[in-house]
């Protein structure tokens, strides 16, 4: 019997047209997009399906991604496919919370809209940066960063790919030092802020106020928190971890390794792109990874899993 994890990508995976067939061809998918539009006061279908500049701006991206992934999840679950555990990369953790029964779809969408605004506004453009470090292991990167200020690991994505974040000058210096230490290359990321760094502490504090109004439930299925790379089984733990997550490292590789050790053998990536499938190839090539991007992918998953 397969042990199934629903996994959700984060910011950067967004693409124009994402979720369009779910909106146009399924009633339950349309309901999610319409709910999001009513909650947020603008047309989420227009944001997701038409060429525009807003989709790549954090304060819009986050709500668009969560709406899309939740719509896909609801269609998948309607077909009888349910997860044994859920996890999401950064922003994707809110989709995991929905799929685990912790947070309603309305609260997940409304909360990430605020989260995106807080993250966008916390650091003036140009003062913070992020970069991917390729071909150097985590311990070596941690060793280099230990001697530097204002820069930290933002994402442990997979072996050979770690992202750093912090003040622009500090990230630039760290990239030089990491190349000297043996990194194959460093790649500046096209992002609007130094996400998952200490510079976002203030955004986490603002998010904490928003979360005070959000109802959370004990997970129906366990979900894995980015901050701890471990299961969350109690409702009381949810909000403090979400506050901390904004400025803490995303421990994705460690999260996936924990699930693999716990017997998960099937991962269903729900949302645009195949980012997480790519990471999994470097973490463990032997497990099954299915991608839900298009409506036709649902039927493939049903054949594979039911």
Secondary structure, DSSP 8 states (H G I E B T S, - for coil): ---EEEEE--TT---TTTTHHHHHH-HHHHHHHHHHHHHHTS-HHHHHHS--SGGGSHHHHHHHHHHHHHHHHHHHHHTT---SEEEESGGGHHHHHHHTTSS-HHHHHHHHHHHHHHHHHHS-TTSEEEEEEES--HHHHHHHHTT-SSEEEEEEEETTEEEEEEEHHHHHHHHHHHHHTT-SEEEE---SS-TTSGGGHHHHHHHHHHHTT------SSEEEETTTTEEE--GGGHHHHHHHHTTS-B-HHHHHHHHHHTT--EEEEESSSSHHHHHHHHH-TTSEEEEE-SHHHHHHHHHHH-
